[in-house]
Amino acid sequence: MSLVKEIPVLVVSRQLEISDKRLWRFINYLKVMLAVVFKKALLKPIGKAHTTLERPAERSQSLVERAT
């Protein structure tokens, strides 16, 4: 990516021996991924998520009770 900032995409693609279309696709993919990550970083969590990490003892205890 740092090459593309300084040198035209066509020149970089020739240096990397790939097509410029493929390099453009990769650049656009990175832009979209960065935008998604940035938007997720701006979101604040609302409420509390229930995961298995919050209550592992309860889940394992119920599995033991079912097995016996």
ROGUTOR-421546 format. One record per atom (N, C-alpha, C, O): x, y, z; residue number from 1; residue in three letters. Coordinates in Angstrom, 2 decimals, m for minus. Each point is the difference from the previous one (the first is absolute). Example, Ala and Ser with C-alpha at 12.3 -4.5 7.8 and 13.67 -1.06 7.14 Angstrom:
BEGIN
+---------+---------+---------+-----+--------+
:       x :       y :       z : num : residu :
+---------+---------+---------+-----+--------+
:   13.19 :   m5.69 :    7.80 :   1 :    ALA :
:   m0.89 :    1.19 :    0.00 :   1 :    ALA :
:    0.90 :    1.20 :    0.00 :   1 :    ALA :
:    1.04 :   m0.02 :    0.66 :   1 :    ALA :
:   m1.39 :    1.07 :   m1.38 :   2 :    SER :
:    0.82 :    1.19 :    0.06 :   2 :    SER :
:   m0.77 :    1.09 :    0.73 :   2 :    SER :
:    0.51 :    1.11 :    0.17 :   2 :    SER :
+---------+---------+---------+-----+--------+
//
This chain:
BEGIN
+---------+---------+---------+-----+--------+
:       x :       y :       z : num : residu :
+---------+---------+---------+-----+--------+
:    0.81 :   m1.19 :    0.00 :   1 :    MET :
:   m0.81 :    1.19 :    0.00 :   1 :    MET :
:    0.86 :    1.26 :    0.00 :   1 :    MET :
:   m0.38 :    1.01 :   m0.59 :   1 :    MET :
:    1.51 :   m1.08 :    1.23 :   2 :    SER :
:    0.84 :    1.20 :    0.04 :   2 :    SER :
:    0.55 :    0.32 :   m1.38 :   2 :    SER :
:    0.22 :    1.17 :   m0.32 :   2 :    SER :
:    0.00 :   m2.18 :   m0.51 :   3 :    LEU :
:    0.44 :    0.25 :   m1.37 :   3 :    LEU :
:   m1.06 :    0.75 :   m0.80 :   3 :    LEU :
:    0.31 :    0.90 :   m0.78 :   3 :    LEU :
:   m1.56 :   m1.28 :    0.98 :   4 :    VAL :
:   m1.09 :    0.59 :   m0.77 :   4 :    VAL :
:   m0.19 :    1.46 :    0.38 :   4 :    VAL :
:   m0.48 :    0.79 :   m0.82 :   4 :    VAL :
:    0.84 :   m0.42 :    2.04 :   5 :    LYS :
:   m0.11 :    1.41 :    0.40 :   5 :    LYS :
:    0.98 :    0.87 :   m0.78 :   5 :    LYS :
:   m0.29 :    1.16 :   m0.29 :   5 :    LYS :
:    1.45 :   m1.71 :   m0.04 :   6 :    GLU :
:    1.06 :    0.78 :   m0.63 :   6 :    GLU :
:    0.08 :   m0.17 :   m1.51 :   6 :    GLU :
:    0.37 :    0.94 :   m0.72 :   6 :    GLU :
:   m0.71 :   m2.13 :    0.23 :   7 :    ILE :
:    0.18 :   m0.34 :   m1.41 :   7 :    ILE :
:   m1.37 :   m0.36 :   m0.60 :   7 :    ILE :
:   m0.84 :   m0.55 :    0.71 :   7 :    ILE :
:    0.60 :    0.85 :   m1.98 :   8 :    PRO :
:   m1.27 :   m0.39 :   m0.63 :   8 :    PRO :
:   m0.23 :   m1.52 :    0.06 :   8 :    PRO :
:    0.95 :   m0.79 :    0.00 :   8 :    PRO :
:   m2.20 :    0.41 :    0.05 :   9 :    VAL :
:   m0.38 :   m1.40 :    0.14 :   9 :    VAL :
:    0.54 :   m0.84 :   m1.15 :   9 :    VAL :
:    0.44 :   m1.13 :    0.22 :   9 :    VAL :
:   m0.47 :    1.63 :   m1.42 :  10 :    LEU :
:    0.50 :   m0.76 :   m1.15 :  10 :    LEU :
:    1.47 :   m0.35 :    0.17 :  10 :    LEU :
:    0.40 :   m1.12 :   m0.31 :  10 :    LEU :
:    0.39 :    2.05 :    0.79 :  11 :    VAL :
:    1.44 :   m0.24 :    0.19 :  11 :    VAL :
:    0.22 :   m1.03 :    1.10 :  11 :    VAL :
:    0.83 :   m0.90 :   m0.13 :  11 :    VAL :
:   m1.58 :    1.03 :    1.22 :  12 :    VAL :
:    0.13 :   m0.97 :    1.10 :  12 :    VAL :
:   m0.40 :   m1.39 :   m0.45 :  12 :    VAL :
:    0.66 :   m0.98 :    0.33 :  12 :    VAL :
:   m1.75 :    0.89 :   m1.09 :  13 :    SER :
:   m0.44 :   m1.31 :   m0.47 :  13 :    SER :
:    1.04 :   m0.66 :   m0.91 :  13 :    SER :
:    0.16 :   m1.22 :    0.03 :  13 :    SER :
:    0.52 :    2.01 :   m0.82 :  14 :    ARG :
:    1.06 :   m0.57 :   m0.85 :  14 :    ARG :
:    1.18 :   m0.47 :    0.84 :  14 :    ARG :
:    0.61 :   m1.03 :   m0.30 :  14 :    ARG :
:   m0.29 :    1.78 :    1.36 :  15 :    GLN :
:    1.10 :   m0.41 :    0.89 :  15 :    GLN :
:   m0.35 :   m1.29 :    0.75 :  15 :    GLN :
:    0.87 :   m0.85 :    0.21 :  15 :    GLN :
:   m2.13 :    0.71 :    0.18 :  16 :    LEU :
:   m0.43 :   m1.20 :    0.72 :  16 :    LEU :
:   m0.37 :   m1.15 :   m0.93 :  16 :    LEU :
:   m0.28 :   m1.11 :    0.44 :  16 :    LEU :
:    0.28 :    1.39 :   m1.72 :  17 :    GLU :
:   m0.32 :   m0.97 :   m1.04 :  17 :    GLU :
:   m1.42 :   m0.57 :    0.15 :  17 :    GLU :
:   m0.22 :   m1.20 :   m0.14 :  17 :    GLU :
:   m0.72 :    2.11 :    0.41 :  18 :    ILE :
:   m1.42 :   m0.35 :    0.01 :  18 :    ILE :
:   m0.73 :    1.03 :   m0.84 :  18 :    ILE :
:    0.54 :    1.05 :   m0.33 :  18 :    ILE :
:   m1.78 :   m1.37 :   m0.01 :  19 :    SER :
:   m0.75 :    0.95 :   m0.83 :  19 :    SER :
:   m0.44 :    1.20 :    0.85 :  19 :    SER :
:   m0.20 :   m0.12 :    1.21 :  19 :    SER :
:    0.07 :    1.25 :   m1.86 :  20 :    ASP :
:   m0.41 :    1.20 :    0.73 :  20 :    ASP :
:   m1.45 :   m0.13 :    0.48 :  20 :    ASP :
:   m0.37 :    0.57 :    1.03 :  20 :    ASP :
:   m0.44 :   m1.32 :   m1.77 :  21 :    LYS :
:   m1.38 :   m0.22 :    0.41 :  21 :    LYS :
:   m0.05 :   m0.76 :    1.33 :  21 :    LYS :
:   m0.80 :    0.32 :    0.88 :  21 :    LYS :
:    1.66 :   m1.31 :   m0.74 :  22 :    ARG :
:    0.05 :   m0.77 :    1.25 :  22 :    ARG :
:    0.48 :    0.88 :    1.15 :  22 :    ARG :
:   m0.53 :   m0.10 :    1.11 :  22 :    ARG :
:    1.49 :    0.95 :   m1.35 :  23 :    LEU :
:    0.49 :    0.90 :    1.03 :  23 :    LEU :
:   m1.08 :    1.00 :    0.41 :  23 :    LEU :
:   m0.15 :    0.30 :    1.18 :  23 :    LEU :
:   m0.60 :    0.21 :   m2.15 :  24 :    TRP :
:   m1.09 :    0.91 :    0.31 :  24 :    TRP :
:   m1.06 :   m0.70 :    0.84 :  24 :    TRP :
:   m0.53 :    0.60 :    0.94 :  24 :    TRP :
:    0.22 :   m1.85 :   m1.25 :  25 :    ARG :
:   m0.97 :   m0.76 :    0.79 :  25 :    ARG :
:    0.48 :   m0.14 :    1.44 :  25 :    ARG :
:   m0.78 :    0.13 :    0.94 :  25 :    ARG :
:    2.08 :   m0.41 :   m0.78 :  26 :    PHE :
:    0.56 :   m0.15 :    1.34 :  26 :    PHE :
:   m0.05 :    1.32 :    0.77 :  26 :    PHE :
:   m0.32 :    0.01 :    1.19 :  26 :    PHE :
:    0.62 :    1.07 :   m1.85 :  27 :    ILE :
:   m0.03 :    1.32 :    0.64 :  27 :    ILE :
:   m1.43 :    0.34 :    0.43 :  27 :    ILE :
:   m0.21 :    0.48 :    1.11 :  27 :    ILE :
:   m0.76 :   m0.73 :   m1.97 :  28 :    ASN :
:   m1.40 :    0.26 :    0.34 :  28 :    ASN :
:   m0.46 :   m0.89 :    1.15 :  28 :    ASN :
:   m0.75 :    0.45 :    0.86 :  28 :    ASN :
:    1.19 :   m1.71 :   m0.85 :  29 :    TYR :
:   m0.34 :   m0.91 :    1.09 :  29 :    TYR :
:    0.55 :    0.54 :    1.33 :  29 :    TYR :
:   m0.71 :    0.00 :    1.01 :  29 :    TYR :
:    1.95 :    0.46 :   m1.01 :  30 :    LEU :
:    0.59 :    0.54 :    1.22 :  30 :    LEU :
:   m0.74 :    1.25 :    0.47 :  30 :    LEU :
:   m0.20 :    0.19 :    1.20 :  30 :    LEU :
:   m0.21 :    0.65 :   m2.13 :  31 :    LYS :
:   m0.74 :    1.21 :    0.36 :  31 :    LYS :
:   m1.32 :   m0.36 :    0.67 :  31 :    LYS :
:   m0.38 :    0.62 :    1.00 :  31 :    LYS :
:   m0.32 :   m1.61 :   m1.53 :  32 :    VAL :
:   m1.27 :   m0.42 :    0.58 :  32 :    VAL :
:    0.22 :   m0.60 :    1.38 :  32 :    VAL :
:   m0.74 :    0.31 :    0.94 :  32 :    VAL :
:    1.74 :   m1.16 :   m0.80 :  33 :    MET :
:    0.28 :   m0.62 :    1.30 :  33 :    MET :
:    0.38 :    1.05 :    1.05 :  33 :    MET :
:   m0.44 :   m0.10 :    1.15 :  33 :    MET :
:    1.23 :    1.07 :   m1.53 :  34 :    LEU :
:    0.37 :    1.07 :    0.94 :  34 :    LEU :
:   m1.22 :    0.81 :    0.41 :  34 :    LEU :
:   m0.12 :    0.41 :    1.15 :  34 :    LEU :
:   m0.78 :   m0.17 :   m2.08 :  35 :    ALA :
:   m1.21 :    0.75 :    0.31 :  35 :    ALA :
:   m0.87 :   m0.79 :    0.98 :  35 :    ALA :
:   m0.57 :    0.59 :    0.93 :  35 :    ALA :
:    0.47 :   m1.89 :   m1.12 :  36 :    VAL :
:   m0.79 :   m0.84 :    0.91 :  36 :    VAL :
:    0.61 :    0.00 :    1.40 :  36 :    VAL :
:   m0.70 :    0.15 :    0.99 :  36 :    VAL :
:    2.00 :   m0.32 :   m0.92 :  37 :    VAL :
:    0.68 :   m0.01 :    1.29 :  37 :    VAL :
:   m0.16 :    1.36 :    0.69 :  37 :    VAL :
:   m0.23 :    0.05 :    1.21 :  37 :    VAL :
:    0.35 :    1.01 :   m1.96 :  38 :    PHE :
:   m0.13 :    1.34 :    0.57 :  38 :    PHE :
:   m1.41 :    0.23 :    0.53 :  38 :    PHE :
:   m0.17 :    0.57 :    1.08 :  38 :    PHE :
:   m0.84 :   m1.00 :   m1.83 :  39 :    LYS :
:   m1.38 :    0.17 :    0.44 :  39 :    LYS :
:   m0.27 :   m0.82 :    1.25 :  39 :    LYS :
:   m0.70 :    0.47 :    0.90 :  39 :    LYS :
:    1.25 :   m1.69 :   m0.83 :  40 :    LYS :
:   m0.19 :   m0.83 :    1.19 :  40 :    LYS :
:    0.67 :    0.62 :    1.21 :  40 :    LYS :
:   m0.50 :   m0.12 :    1.12 :  40 :    LYS :
:    1.62 :    0.79 :   m1.33 :  41 :    ALA :
:    0.70 :    0.63 :    1.11 :  41 :    ALA :
:   m0.81 :    1.18 :    0.55 :  41 :    ALA :
:    0.11 :    0.32 :    1.18 :  41 :    ALA :
:   m0.91 :    0.32 :   m2.03 :  42 :    LEU :
:   m0.80 :    1.13 :    0.44 :  42 :    LEU :
:   m1.27 :   m0.42 :    0.73 :  42 :    LEU :
:   m0.58 :    0.79 :    0.75 :  42 :    LEU :
:    0.13 :   m2.03 :   m0.97 :  43 :    LEU :
:   m1.22 :   m0.47 :    0.63 :  43 :    LEU :
:    0.24 :   m0.29 :    1.48 :  43 :    LEU :
:    1.04 :   m0.56 :    0.37 :  43 :    LEU :
:   m2.00 :    0.93 :    0.46 :  44 :    LYS :
:    0.10 :   m0.29 :    1.42 :  44 :    LYS :
:   m0.92 :   m1.18 :    0.30 :  44 :    LYS :
:   m1.12 :   m0.05 :   m0.51 :  44 :    LYS :
:    1.57 :   m0.88 :    1.33 :  45 :    PRO :
:   m0.86 :   m1.13 :    0.32 :  45 :    PRO :
:   m1.21 :    0.44 :    0.82 :  45 :    PRO :
:    0.11 :    0.87 :    0.86 :  45 :    PRO :
:   m1.26 :   m1.48 :   m1.14 :  46 :    ILE :
:   m1.22 :    0.30 :    0.72 :  46 :    ILE :
:   m0.43 :   m1.28 :    0.71 :  46 :    ILE :
:   m0.15 :   m1.04 :   m0.64 :  46 :    ILE :
:   m0.04 :    1.12 :    1.92 :  47 :    GLY :
:   m0.42 :   m1.17 :    0.76 :  47 :    GLY :
:    1.16 :   m0.94 :    0.25 :  47 :    GLY :
:    1.17 :    0.37 :   m0.11 :  47 :    GLY :
:   m1.53 :   m1.61 :    0.44 :  48 :    LYS :
:    1.02 :   m0.99 :    0.31 :  48 :    LYS :
:   m0.25 :   m1.24 :   m0.84 :  48 :    LYS :
:   m1.12 :   m0.52 :   m0.05 :  48 :    LYS :
:    2.15 :    0.06 :   m0.60 :  49 :    ALA :
:   m0.12 :   m1.19 :   m0.84 :  49 :    ALA :
:    0.10 :   m1.25 :    0.87 :  49 :    ALA :
:    0.83 :   m0.06 :    0.91 :  49 :    ALA :
:   m1.65 :   m0.92 :   m1.20 :  50 :    HIS :
:    0.05 :   m1.26 :    0.73 :  50 :    HIS :
:    0.85 :   m0.98 :   m0.80 :  50 :    HIS :
:   m0.35 :   m0.39 :   m1.11 :  50 :    HIS :
:    1.44 :    0.01 :    1.69 :  51 :    THR :
:    0.87 :   m0.96 :   m0.66 :  51 :    THR :
:    0.28 :   m1.15 :    0.94 :  51 :    THR :
:   m0.30 :    0.08 :    1.19 :  51 :    THR :
:    0.87 :   m1.12 :   m1.71 :  52 :    THR :
:    0.34 :   m1.14 :    0.85 :  52 :    THR :
:    1.14 :    0.34 :    0.96 :  52 :    THR :
:    0.18 :   m0.69 :    1.00 :  52 :    THR :
:    0.58 :    1.73 :   m1.30 :  53 :    LEU :
:    1.09 :    0.38 :    0.89 :  53 :    LEU :
:   m0.51 :    0.63 :    1.29 :  53 :    LEU :
:    0.70 :   m0.02 :    1.01 :  53 :    LEU :
:   m1.90 :    0.59 :   m1.04 :  54 :    GLU :
:   m0.53 :    0.66 :    1.19 :  54 :    GLU :
:   m0.53 :   m1.00 :    1.02 :  54 :    GLU :
:    0.05 :    0.26 :    1.20 :  54 :    GLU :
:   m0.55 :   m1.40 :   m1.66 :  55 :    ARG :
:   m0.60 :   m0.96 :    0.90 :  55 :    ARG :
:    0.50 :   m1.42 :   m0.26 :  55 :    ARG :
:   m0.82 :   m0.89 :   m0.23 :  55 :    ARG :
:    2.12 :    0.64 :    0.25 :  56 :    PRO :
:    0.46 :   m1.35 :   m0.31 :  56 :    PRO :
:   m0.37 :   m1.01 :    1.07 :  56 :    PRO :
:   m0.23 :   m1.17 :   m0.32 :  56 :    PRO :
:    0.17 :    1.58 :    1.58 :  57 :    ALA :
:   m0.31 :   m0.94 :    1.08 :  57 :    ALA :
:   m1.42 :   m0.50 :   m0.11 :  57 :    ALA :
:   m0.25 :   m1.20 :    0.19 :  57 :    ALA :
:   m0.70 :    2.07 :   m0.50 :  58 :    GLU :
:   m1.39 :   m0.42 :   m0.14 :  58 :    GLU :
:   m0.17 :   m0.99 :   m1.13 :  58 :    GLU :
:   m0.70 :   m1.00 :    0.14 :  58 :    GLU :
:    1.33 :    1.28 :   m1.27 :  59 :    ARG :
:   m0.12 :   m0.89 :   m1.16 :  59 :    ARG :
:    0.63 :   m1.36 :    0.27 :  59 :    ARG :
:   m0.59 :   m1.03 :   m0.34 :  59 :    ARG :
:    1.76 :    1.00 :    0.94 :  60 :    SER :
:    0.66 :   m1.28 :    0.27 :  60 :    SER :
:   m0.77 :   m0.77 :    1.05 :  60 :    SER :
:   m0.06 :   m1.23 :   m0.08 :  60 :    SER :
:   m0.53 :    1.91 :    1.07 :  61 :    GLN :
:   m0.76 :   m0.68 :    1.03 :  61 :    GLN :
:   m1.25 :   m0.65 :   m0.59 :  61 :    GLN :
:   m0.35 :   m1.12 :    0.37 :  61 :    GLN :
:   m0.32 :    1.82 :   m1.30 :  62 :    SER :
:   m1.19 :   m0.59 :   m0.60 :  62 :    SER :
:    0.36 :   m1.20 :   m0.88 :  62 :    SER :
:   m0.78 :   m0.94 :   m0.11 :  62 :    SER :
:    1.95 :    0.97 :   m0.51 :  63 :    LEU :
:    0.43 :   m1.15 :   m0.80 :  63 :    LEU :
:    0.31 :   m1.20 :    0.90 :  63 :    LEU :
:   m0.28 :   m1.14 :   m0.37 :  63 :    LEU :
:    0.85 :    1.39 :    1.53 :  64 :    VAL :
:    0.31 :   m1.09 :    0.94 :  64 :    VAL :
:   m1.30 :   m0.61 :    0.52 :  64 :    VAL :
:   m0.11 :   m1.22 :    0.12 :  64 :    VAL :
:   m0.88 :    2.06 :    0.19 :  65 :    GLU :
:   m1.28 :   m0.49 :    0.48 :  65 :    GLU :
:   m0.71 :   m0.84 :   m1.04 :  65 :    GLU :
:   m0.63 :   m1.01 :    0.34 :  65 :    GLU :
:    0.72 :    1.42 :   m1.60 :  66 :    ARG :
:   m0.65 :   m0.78 :   m1.07 :  66 :    ARG :
:    0.68 :   m1.34 :   m0.20 :  66 :    ARG :
:   m0.66 :   m0.99 :   m0.32 :  66 :    ARG :
:    1.97 :    0.95 :    0.51 :  67 :    ALA :
:    0.74 :   m1.24 :   m0.23 :  67 :    ALA :
:   m0.28 :   m1.03 :    1.09 :  67 :    ALA :
:    0.12 :   m1.20 :   m0.26 :  67 :    ALA :
:   m0.49 :    1.62 :    1.45 :  68 :    THR :
:   m0.21 :   m0.96 :    1.09 :  68 :    THR :
:   m1.43 :   m0.46 :    0.08 :  68 :    THR :
:   m0.34 :   m0.81 :    0.86 :  68 :    THR :
+---------+---------+---------+-----+--------+
//
